Amino acid sequence: MADWILVACLKKLFAEFNEIAPSRDHASDGSIGDTAHQHEVSDHNPDETGSVPIHDADHINEVHAIDVDVDLREPGLSMETVVQFLLARCRNGAEKRLRYIIYNRRIWEADNGWNQRAYTGASAHTEHAHFSASYDTGREASTASWHLEDIPVALTAADKTWITNTIRSEVAKVAGEVWAYQLERPESTTTPKEKASAGAFQRYTDVVTNGAADRVIAALEGSPLPSESRTA
């Protein structure tokens, strides 16, 4: 039995790394172990033909570990962020498909309550993060989302520009609704609130009069809020 496959849950994890970091470096990616791994007990070895810590219930020659290069090449996203995100899901019980994670001289294990301890193996795991999967048949075969797309990332300059322009466009649109409604009834002597439709005027009040849009734009641009003043 020479052929081997990577367990489905880790194929899915690889795929999600590629989705959130499409330009990432793959140089340190890996699954099946090299010659050194073949002479030791490792999740990188195929479980039917190699030396592994656990033998699962099936007779499929599977590898239960992957290494993912740390260079994600995505602004605001780091391997540390991804590792901590997955650890949080493991700790709260939302994720049960991992046995342990090794990254940057540290290891976290399910059997240890996902507490951090120092890792002193031959590789410091600074160029890649290691993820070992469960040998439970249902868990290793699960292709459910790892939810990496939910990881919060910092806004880029392009993101901020797009959001700012969108807000300003919507402000102009809302103000235009109110103005157009008033022009349709030039004979009216009622107040702007009475002239405008309730929905349009409420949006006008929230966005323009109360400065909601200005506050968001100021935060994005890193400038003081309209209600704030600079001190000398």
MARTORTI-218865 format. One record per residue (C-alpha): residue in one letter; chain; z negated, x negated, y. Coordinates in nm, 2 decimals, m for minus. Example, Ala and Ser with C-alpha at 12.3 -4.5 7.8 and 13.67 -1.06 7.14 Angstrom:
2
<residu A | chaine A | pz m0.78 | px m1.23 | py m0.45>;
<residu S | chaine A | pz m0.71 | px m1.37 | py m0.11>;
***
This chain:
232
<residu M | chaine A | pz 0.00 | px 0.00 | py 0.00>;
<residu A | chaine A | pz 0.13 | px m0.21 | py 0.29>;
<residu D | chaine A | pz 0.21 | px 0.04 | py 0.55>;
<residu W | chaine A | pz m0.05 | px 0.16 | py 0.80>;
<residu I | chaine A | pz m0.09 | px 0.41 | py 1.08>;
<residu L | chaine A | pz m0.31 | px 0.44 | py 1.38>;
<residu V | chaine A | pz m0.55 | px 0.74 | py 1.37>;
<residu A | chaine A | pz m0.41 | px 1.03 | py 1.57>;
<residu C | chaine A | pz m0.70 | px 1.05 | py 1.82>;
<residu L | chaine A | pz m0.64 | px 0.69 | py 1.93>;
<residu K | chaine A | pz m0.27 | px 0.74 | py 1.96>;
<residu K | chaine A | pz m0.36 | px 1.02 | py 2.20>;
<residu L | chaine A | pz m0.60 | px 0.80 | py 2.39>;
<residu F | chaine A | pz m0.32 | px 0.54 | py 2.43>;
<residu A | chaine A | pz m0.08 | px 0.81 | py 2.55>;
<residu E | chaine A | pz m0.33 | px 0.93 | py 2.82>;
<residu F | chaine A | pz m0.38 | px 0.57 | py 2.95>;
<residu N | chaine A | pz 0.00 | px 0.56 | py 2.99>;
<residu E | chaine A | pz 0.00 | px 0.89 | py 3.17>;
<residu I | chaine A | pz m0.27 | px 0.80 | py 3.43>;
<residu A | chaine A | pz m0.15 | px 0.44 | py 3.47>;
<residu P | chaine A | pz 0.22 | px 0.44 | py 3.40>;
<residu S | chaine A | pz 0.27 | px 0.09 | py 3.53>;
<residu R | chaine A | pz m0.02 | px m0.07 | py 3.35>;
<residu D | chaine A | pz 0.00 | px m0.41 | py 3.18>;
<residu H | chaine A | pz 0.03 | px m0.38 | py 2.80>;
<residu A | chaine A | pz m0.01 | px m0.76 | py 2.73>;
<residu S | chaine A | pz m0.36 | px m0.72 | py 2.58>;
<residu D | chaine A | pz m0.30 | px m0.39 | py 2.40>;
<residu G | chaine A | pz m0.36 | px m0.39 | py 2.03>;
<residu S | chaine A | pz m0.44 | px m0.19 | py 1.72>;
<residu I | chaine A | pz m0.41 | px m0.36 | py 1.38>;
<residu G | chaine A | pz m0.60 | px m0.69 | py 1.37>;
<residu D | chaine A | pz m0.46 | px m1.04 | py 1.36>;
<residu T | chaine A | pz m0.54 | px m1.29 | py 1.08>;
<residu A | chaine A | pz m0.88 | px m1.36 | py 1.22>;
<residu H | chaine A | pz m0.97 | px m0.99 | py 1.19>;
<residu Q | chaine A | pz m0.85 | px m0.98 | py 0.83>;
<residu H | chaine A | pz m1.12 | px m1.22 | py 0.72>;
<residu E | chaine A | pz m1.40 | px m1.00 | py 0.87>;
<residu V | chaine A | pz m1.52 | px m0.65 | py 0.87>;
<residu S | chaine A | pz m1.34 | px m0.47 | py 1.15>;
<residu D | chaine A | pz m1.21 | px m0.13 | py 1.26>;
<residu H | chaine A | pz m0.89 | px m0.31 | py 1.34>;
<residu N | chaine A | pz m0.82 | px m0.35 | py 0.97>;
<residu P | chaine A | pz m0.64 | px m0.07 | py 0.78>;
<residu D | chaine A | pz m0.91 | px 0.12 | py 0.59>;
<residu E | chaine A | pz m0.73 | px 0.13 | py 0.25>;
<residu T | chaine A | pz m0.62 | px m0.23 | py 0.23>;
<residu G | chaine A | pz m0.85 | px m0.42 | py 0.46>;
<residu S | chaine A | pz m1.22 | px m0.49 | py 0.52>;
<residu V | chaine A | pz m1.37 | px m0.20 | py 0.72>;
<residu P | chaine A | pz m1.72 | px m0.08 | py 0.79>;
<residu I | chaine A | pz m1.66 | px 0.27 | py 0.66>;
<residu H | chaine A | pz m1.42 | px 0.43 | py 0.41>;
<residu D | chaine A | pz m1.31 | px 0.78 | py 0.51>;
<residu A | chaine A | pz m1.24 | px 1.07 | py 0.28>;
<residu D | chaine A | pz m0.86 | px 1.05 | py 0.28>;
<residu H | chaine A | pz m0.63 | px 0.79 | py 0.11>;
<residu I | chaine A | pz m0.42 | px 0.72 | py 0.42>;
<residu N | chaine A | pz m0.41 | px 0.36 | py 0.53>;
<residu E | chaine A | pz m0.54 | px 0.40 | py 0.88>;
<residu V | chaine A | pz m0.66 | px 0.17 | py 1.17>;
<residu H | chaine A | pz m0.95 | px 0.30 | py 1.36>;
<residu A | chaine A | pz m0.96 | px 0.08 | py 1.67>;
<residu I | chaine A | pz m0.75 | px 0.00 | py 1.98>;
<residu D | chaine A | pz m0.76 | px m0.25 | py 2.26>;
<residu V | chaine A | pz m0.64 | px m0.14 | py 2.60>;
<residu D | chaine A | pz m0.54 | px m0.40 | py 2.87>;
<residu V | chaine A | pz m0.77 | px m0.38 | py 3.17>;
<residu D | chaine A | pz m0.50 | px m0.42 | py 3.43>;
<residu L | chaine A | pz m0.42 | px m0.06 | py 3.50>;
<residu R | chaine A | pz m0.22 | px m0.13 | py 3.81>;
<residu E | chaine A | pz m0.31 | px 0.20 | py 3.97>;
<residu P | chaine A | pz m0.48 | px 0.22 | py 4.31>;
<residu G | chaine A | pz m0.84 | px 0.34 | py 4.30>;
<residu L | chaine A | pz m0.85 | px 0.32 | py 3.92>;
<residu S | chaine A | pz m1.02 | px 0.06 | py 3.71>;
<residu M | chaine A | pz m1.10 | px 0.01 | py 3.34>;
<residu E | chaine A | pz m1.47 | px 0.02 | py 3.44>;
<residu T | chaine A | pz m1.42 | px 0.37 | py 3.58>;
<residu V | chaine A | pz m1.24 | px 0.49 | py 3.27>;
<residu V | chaine A | pz m1.51 | px 0.34 | py 3.04>;
<residu Q | chaine A | pz m1.79 | px 0.50 | py 3.23>;
<residu F | chaine A | pz m1.60 | px 0.83 | py 3.24>;
<residu L | chaine A | pz m1.57 | px 0.83 | py 2.86>;
<residu L | chaine A | pz m1.93 | px 0.72 | py 2.81>;
<residu A | chaine A | pz m2.05 | px 1.02 | py 3.02>;
<residu R | chaine A | pz m1.85 | px 1.26 | py 2.80>;
<residu C | chaine A | pz m1.99 | px 1.09 | py 2.49>;
<residu R | chaine A | pz m2.34 | px 1.11 | py 2.62>;
<residu N | chaine A | pz m2.32 | px 1.48 | py 2.71>;
<residu G | chaine A | pz m2.17 | px 1.57 | py 2.38>;
<residu A | chaine A | pz m1.83 | px 1.67 | py 2.51>;
<residu E | chaine A | pz m1.66 | px 1.38 | py 2.33>;
<residu K | chaine A | pz m1.75 | px 1.29 | py 1.96>;
<residu R | chaine A | pz m1.44 | px 1.10 | py 1.85>;
<residu L | chaine A | pz m1.57 | px 0.75 | py 1.94>;
<residu R | chaine A | pz m1.81 | px 0.53 | py 1.75>;
<residu Y | chaine A | pz m1.84 | px 0.25 | py 2.01>;
<residu I | chaine A | pz m1.68 | px 0.09 | py 2.31>;
<residu I | chaine A | pz m1.68 | px m0.28 | py 2.40>;
<residu Y | chaine A | pz m1.59 | px m0.40 | py 2.75>;
<residu N | chaine A | pz m1.68 | px m0.69 | py 2.97>;
<residu R | chaine A | pz m1.96 | px m0.85 | py 2.76>;
<residu R | chaine A | pz m2.12 | px m0.50 | py 2.69>;
<residu I | chaine A | pz m2.12 | px m0.26 | py 2.40>;
<residu W | chaine A | pz m2.21 | px 0.11 | py 2.38>;
<residu E | chaine A | pz m2.26 | px 0.27 | py 2.04>;
<residu A | chaine A | pz m2.30 | px 0.63 | py 1.93>;
<residu D | chaine A | pz m2.57 | px 0.52 | py 1.69>;
<residu N | chaine A | pz m2.76 | px 0.38 | py 1.98>;
<residu G | chaine A | pz m2.74 | px 0.69 | py 2.20>;
<residu W | chaine A | pz m2.46 | px 0.53 | py 2.40>;
<residu N | chaine A | pz m2.71 | px 0.29 | py 2.56>;
<residu Q | chaine A | pz m2.57 | px m0.03 | py 2.70>;
<residu R | chaine A | pz m2.65 | px m0.37 | py 2.54>;
<residu A | chaine A | pz m2.51 | px m0.71 | py 2.57>;
<residu Y | chaine A | pz m2.21 | px m0.80 | py 2.35>;
<residu T | chaine A | pz m2.21 | px m1.16 | py 2.23>;
<residu G | chaine A | pz m1.91 | px m1.16 | py 2.00>;
<residu A | chaine A | pz m1.63 | px m1.43 | py 2.01>;
<residu S | chaine A | pz m1.43 | px m1.23 | py 2.26>;
<residu A | chaine A | pz m1.60 | px m1.13 | py 2.58>;
<residu H | chaine A | pz m1.36 | px m0.83 | py 2.61>;
<residu T | chaine A | pz m1.28 | px m0.91 | py 2.97>;
<residu E | chaine A | pz m0.90 | px m0.88 | py 2.93>;
<residu H | chaine A | pz m0.91 | px m0.55 | py 2.74>;
<residu A | chaine A | pz m1.15 | px m0.27 | py 2.64>;
<residu H | chaine A | pz m1.21 | px m0.19 | py 2.28>;
<residu F | chaine A | pz m1.24 | px 0.17 | py 2.15>;
<residu S | chaine A | pz m1.34 | px 0.24 | py 1.79>;
<residu A | chaine A | pz m1.29 | px 0.59 | py 1.65>;
<residu S | chaine A | pz m1.49 | px 0.80 | py 1.41>;
<residu Y | chaine A | pz m1.40 | px 0.79 | py 1.04>;
<residu D | chaine A | pz m1.46 | px 1.17 | py 1.01>;
<residu T | chaine A | pz m1.14 | px 1.32 | py 0.90>;
<residu G | chaine A | pz m1.14 | px 1.60 | py 1.15>;
<residu R | chaine A | pz m1.23 | px 1.38 | py 1.45>;
<residu E | chaine A | pz m0.99 | px 1.10 | py 1.37>;
<residu A | chaine A | pz m0.71 | px 1.35 | py 1.34>;
<residu S | chaine A | pz m0.79 | px 1.54 | py 1.66>;
<residu T | chaine A | pz m0.53 | px 1.51 | py 1.94>;
<residu A | chaine A | pz m0.73 | px 1.71 | py 2.18>;
<residu S | chaine A | pz m0.72 | px 1.58 | py 2.54>;
<residu W | chaine A | pz m0.95 | px 1.29 | py 2.63>;
<residu H | chaine A | pz m0.94 | px 1.44 | py 2.99>;
<residu L | chaine A | pz m0.85 | px 1.10 | py 3.15>;
<residu E | chaine A | pz m0.66 | px 1.30 | py 3.41>;
<residu D | chaine A | pz m0.99 | px 1.43 | py 3.54>;
<residu I | chaine A | pz m1.11 | px 1.09 | py 3.65>;
<residu P | chaine A | pz m1.15 | px 1.10 | py 4.03>;
<residu V | chaine A | pz m0.95 | px 0.83 | py 4.21>;
<residu A | chaine A | pz m0.94 | px 0.72 | py 4.57>;
<residu L | chaine A | pz m0.67 | px 0.86 | py 4.79>;
<residu T | chaine A | pz m0.39 | px 0.62 | py 4.88>;
<residu A | chaine A | pz m0.25 | px 0.59 | py 5.23>;
<residu A | chaine A | pz 0.05 | px 0.79 | py 5.11>;
<residu D | chaine A | pz m0.18 | px 1.06 | py 4.97>;
<residu K | chaine A | pz m0.37 | px 1.09 | py 5.30>;
<residu T | chaine A | pz m0.04 | px 1.11 | py 5.50>;
<residu W | chaine A | pz 0.09 | px 1.38 | py 5.28>;
<residu I | chaine A | pz m0.23 | px 1.58 | py 5.30>;
<residu T | chaine A | pz m0.25 | px 1.54 | py 5.68>;
<residu N | chaine A | pz 0.11 | px 1.65 | py 5.73>;
<residu T | chaine A | pz 0.06 | px 1.95 | py 5.50>;
<residu I | chaine A | pz m0.25 | px 2.06 | py 5.69>;
<residu R | chaine A | pz m0.08 | px 2.03 | py 6.03>;
<residu S | chaine A | pz 0.21 | px 2.23 | py 5.90>;
<residu E | chaine A | pz m0.01 | px 2.51 | py 5.77>;
<residu V | chaine A | pz m0.20 | px 2.51 | py 6.10>;
<residu A | chaine A | pz 0.12 | px 2.56 | py 6.29>;
<residu K | chaine A | pz 0.22 | px 2.83 | py 6.05>;
<residu V | chaine A | pz m0.10 | px 3.02 | py 6.09>;
<residu A | chaine A | pz m0.10 | px 2.99 | py 6.47>;
<residu G | chaine A | pz 0.26 | px 3.11 | py 6.47>;
<residu E | chaine A | pz 0.16 | px 3.42 | py 6.27>;
<residu V | chaine A | pz m0.10 | px 3.52 | py 6.54>;
<residu W | chaine A | pz 0.14 | px 3.44 | py 6.83>;
<residu A | chaine A | pz 0.42 | px 3.64 | py 6.67>;
<residu Y | chaine A | pz 0.20 | px 3.94 | py 6.61>;
<residu Q | chaine A | pz 0.09 | px 3.94 | py 6.97>;
<residu L | chaine A | pz 0.45 | px 3.92 | py 7.10>;
<residu E | chaine A | pz 0.54 | px 4.23 | py 6.90>;
<residu R | chaine A | pz 0.29 | px 4.43 | py 7.10>;
<residu P | chaine A | pz 0.33 | px 4.30 | py 7.47>;
<residu E | chaine A | pz 0.20 | px 4.64 | py 7.60>;
<residu S | chaine A | pz m0.13 | px 4.60 | py 7.43>;
<residu T | chaine A | pz m0.43 | px 4.50 | py 7.64>;
<residu T | chaine A | pz m0.66 | px 4.45 | py 7.34>;
<residu T | chaine A | pz m0.81 | px 4.11 | py 7.25>;
<residu P | chaine A | pz m0.62 | px 3.86 | py 7.03>;
<residu K | chaine A | pz m0.85 | px 3.95 | py 6.75>;
<residu E | chaine A | pz m0.75 | px 4.32 | py 6.77>;
<residu K | chaine A | pz m0.38 | px 4.24 | py 6.82>;
<residu A | chaine A | pz m0.35 | px 4.01 | py 6.52>;
<residu S | chaine A | pz m0.36 | px 4.12 | py 6.16>;
<residu A | chaine A | pz m0.71 | px 4.07 | py 6.02>;
<residu G | chaine A | pz m0.60 | px 3.81 | py 5.76>;
<residu A | chaine A | pz m0.39 | px 3.61 | py 6.01>;
<residu F | chaine A | pz m0.67 | px 3.61 | py 6.27>;
<residu Q | chaine A | pz m0.93 | px 3.50 | py 6.02>;
<residu R | chaine A | pz m0.72 | px 3.21 | py 5.91>;
<residu Y | chaine A | pz m0.65 | px 3.12 | py 6.28>;
<residu T | chaine A | pz m1.03 | px 3.13 | py 6.35>;
<residu D | chaine A | pz m1.12 | px 2.92 | py 6.04>;
<residu V | chaine A | pz m0.85 | px 2.66 | py 6.08>;
<residu V | chaine A | pz m0.78 | px 2.64 | py 6.45>;
<residu T | chaine A | pz m1.07 | px 2.77 | py 6.66>;
<residu N | chaine A | pz m1.35 | px 2.64 | py 6.43>;
<residu G | chaine A | pz m1.16 | px 2.31 | py 6.37>;
<residu A | chaine A | pz m1.16 | px 2.31 | py 5.99>;
<residu A | chaine A | pz m0.82 | px 2.14 | py 5.98>;
<residu D | chaine A | pz m0.93 | px 1.88 | py 6.24>;
<residu R | chaine A | pz m1.24 | px 1.79 | py 6.05>;
<residu V | chaine A | pz m1.04 | px 1.73 | py 5.73>;
<residu I | chaine A | pz m0.77 | px 1.52 | py 5.91>;
<residu A | chaine A | pz m1.04 | px 1.32 | py 6.09>;
<residu A | chaine A | pz m1.21 | px 1.24 | py 5.76>;
<residu L | chaine A | pz m0.88 | px 1.13 | py 5.60>;
<residu E | chaine A | pz m0.79 | px 0.91 | py 5.90>;
<residu G | chaine A | pz m1.14 | px 0.76 | py 5.92>;
<residu S | chaine A | pz m1.18 | px 0.87 | py 6.28>;
<residu P | chaine A | pz m1.48 | px 1.06 | py 6.44>;
<residu L | chaine A | pz m1.49 | px 1.43 | py 6.39>;
<residu P | chaine A | pz m1.38 | px 1.63 | py 6.69>;
<residu S | chaine A | pz m1.74 | px 1.73 | py 6.75>;
<residu E | chaine A | pz m1.86 | px 1.37 | py 6.75>;
<residu S | chaine A | pz m1.85 | px 1.12 | py 7.03>;
<residu R | chaine A | pz m1.83 | px 0.75 | py 7.01>;
<residu T | chaine A | pz m2.13 | px 0.56 | py 7.14>;
<residu A | chaine A | pz m2.09 | px 0.25 | py 7.34>;
***
